[in-house]
Amino acid sequence: MELTECVNYLLSVSQNKVFKHFSGLLEQFGLTPAQYGVLNCLWREGQLSPKQIAESMHLEATTVSGVLDKMQKAGFVERSIDPGNRRNVWVVATPKAISIREQVESATAQMNQAALQNVSPSDRAALLRGLTAIVETEL
């Protein structure tokens, strides 16, 4: 098989290019792409547990825990113990994180536009469907 026909190769190279570009756009906000993912979950859902965030982002809970630690230190999230069940922790976006939402979502749209600039509208829709199908596939 040619390397350019290998799904892993194509996804890896594409992801690396998009990640670098997105990282540059988010740098002005003091965010990483992973931290953006966490904020996106919180902006849409409000209060979530670390486990819910991990499930939504298809990540391990330990990975999310490390991201949350850095985000809390930077003032983007707050964690609190559920008074009804002390084993549960809740995560919320801080006012600082809420105040940059519109600008960060604009940067995200810029990243999408840049990444897909050479892809026709019909191919964009097919690409998004295909990537979603891969995400939803049990491997």
N, C-alpha and C positions, 0 to 999 in steps of 0.2 A: 504494500500500500504506500502510495506517495504521502509524504508528511502533510502536504496541503489538503489531503483528503481525510486526515485524522481529526475527528471531532475534538478530542482533547487538545491537540495542538492549536486548532483554530480558536477554540474557546479561551485557552490560556493566553495566547498572543493578543486576542481582542480584549480580554479582561485587563491585561496589563496596560495596554494603551489607554483604555478608558479610565482605569484607576489612576494613572499618572495625571491625566488631564483633569479629572474630577478633583484629585488631591490639590492641584494647583488652584482651582476655582474656590475650594473650601478653605484654603490656607488663611485667607483674609478674615475668616470668622473663628479661626482657631479650632477647626473641626477636621476630622478625618472622614473618609467615606463610611467606615463602620459606625462612627459616632452619628453621622447623618442618618444612617439606617435606624439607629435607636431613636433619635429624635423624631423621625418620620412616624414610627410606631406610636410614640407618645403624643405627637401632635394630632394624630387621627383618632386615637383611642382614649387619651387622657391618662388615667392611672393604670399601670400594668405591673405584674410581677416580673422579676428577671426571667423566670421560666417561660412566661408568655412571650416576652421579647425574644428569647432564644428560639422558641418554636416559630414565631412569625418570620424571623430572619434566617431560619434553617441553620442555626449555629449551636455549638455546644454551650451549655450553661456556664462552664468555666471561662469560655471565651468572652461571653457577655459580661460576666462578673468583672473581668479585667477592664473592659471598655467602660463599664459603669463607674469603676473606681476612678479612672482618669477624668471622666465627665463630671463626676461629683467634685473632684478637686478643682476643675476649671469653672465650676459654677453653672453647669448646664442642666444637671439633674439633682433631685433630692430623693433620698431613700428614707422610708419610715417603716416602723413595725406596725403591723395590723393589730389594733387594740383588741379585736375580736378573736384573733388567733396569732399569738406571738411568734409562731413559726413562719408566718407569712411576712414578706417584705413587699412594700409598694414603691414604685418608682414614678416620679412625675417630672415633667419639664419645668424648669424654673422660669421666672419672668425674663431673665436674660435670654434663655433659649427661645421663649415665645416671641421676644422682640425681634429676633433675626429670622423668623420663619419665612416671611415673604421674600427676603433677599436670598436665603438659602434655596428656596424653591425655584427662584429665578435662575440661580446658578445651576441647579439641576436641569432645568429646561435648556440652558445653554449647552451643558454637557451632552444631553440627548441630541440636540441639533447638530453639534459638532461631530459626534460619533456617527450619526446617520445621514450626514450631508451628501454622501455619494450613493445613497440607497433610495430607490424609488418609493413612493408612498405605498404601492401594493406590496413591494418586497419588505418594507418596514413592518407592515401588518403581519406578513408571513413570518418574518424573523421573530417578532414578539410572540406570536403563537407558538412557534417552534421552541423558543427558549422557555416559555411557560410550560410546555409539554415536558421538556427535560427536567425542569425543577420539580414537576409533579410526578415524575417517574421514579419508582422504587428501583434503585440499582444495587 
